[in-house]
Structures are given as C-alpha cells and as structure tokens.
Amino acid sequence: MARRKDHTREELTRLTIDAGRKLVMDRGPAALTARNVAKAIGYTPGTLYNLFDNIDGLAAAINIGSMTSFAETLEGIASENPGAEVRLRKISQAYLDFHRDSPHLWSLLFAVPVDHHSEAYHQAIHRIFDQVVQAVRPLSSDKGTARRKAKVLWSGLHGICLLNQSGKLNVRENDAASVLVATFLEQFLKQ
C-alpha cells in the first residue's frame, strides 16, 4: 500500500481507535491486531506503530474511551444524590449493564491483560474507582476502610461477570448474574 496523507495524525489516531473499538465490539479482543485494524482503515500495519508504541497502546486508548463512558454513567448516578445503599445498587447495575451490553469491550477492559502505563490510563481508572470509594464511604469508618470495601465490591461484581461470561457461573442451578449480585450486595451491606 502506498503512503497516504489523507488524514492528519489526530484524525488517523481517532480513526484507528474507532476501528479498533468496532473490531473488538464485533469480534472480541482477539480481533484487535495491527493487521485487522490497518485493513479496516485502509492503511498499512506499520502506520499504527507511528501512532501507538504497540497494540497494547491501542487497546489502552480503546479502554480509556470505555472507562470515560462508564465514569460518566457513575457520575450521573452520583448527581442524583441517592443514599449510599441506593447508589451502590445503581453502580452495581451499571456494571452489569456494561457487561451485558458490551461484553467484548468489558473483556478488553477487565479480562485481557494490557501492558500500558500512561497517566491518562491511570486517571481513567481512578475516575471510576474513586466513584465507588465515594459511594462506600458513608458505610465505612475511614477512607482506608472505604477503599478496601470498594475493592471487595468491585472484585465481587467482576467475579460474577467473569464467571457468567465464561459459562462457569451456573454449575448446577441457573442463577442470573443480577440475582447473584443482589445477593452479594445484601451480604455486603450488612457489614
């Protein structure tokens, strides 16, 4: 393929992220390869490496978009100013909704290792996690306890979703993930 100058660097970066996101949404995280993305945007695979250090850099950019969208959902919940228990239930439902509505993006974000350590990536993570800590804070004796409880809550939600996605959640009985999350929250809120 000949060298192209159809797009500015910024336009090409956005085009690449959008194409990568669509590939992941349609075919799963394994489809996120330089060759597949380059074919989707009509450039050579080498062009991608002028934009990102490696494919993990592209995955991180896609994940930042997913985290930004999810953080906005959590911020919307917080703006309703619900009580702590209602807020935690809504956060949990939002997590389940993200997993249900965008399972491949969820997998790229939470189930696929991405070796990328930029400030923007860490800020996107904290923009979400800090919302969970704030929701747990009224139910905790101090900020350290709130952070630990938030990690337990997040881990429980994540575990249920991961087991559900892998088909390993229903060993003998068929329990919906939402029912299991509700049961988990009942136990979590009793503490």
Secondary structure, 3 states (H helix, E strand, C coil): CCCCCCCCHHHHHHHHHHHHHHHHHHHCHHHCCHHHHHHHHCCCHHHHHHHCCCHHHHHHHHHHHHHHHHHHHHHHHHHCCCCHHHHHHHHHHHHHHHHHHCHHHHHHHHCCCCCCCCHHHHHHHHHHHHHHHHHHHHHCCCHHHHHHHHHHHHHHHHHHHHHHHCCCCCCCCCCCHHHHHHHHHHHHHHC
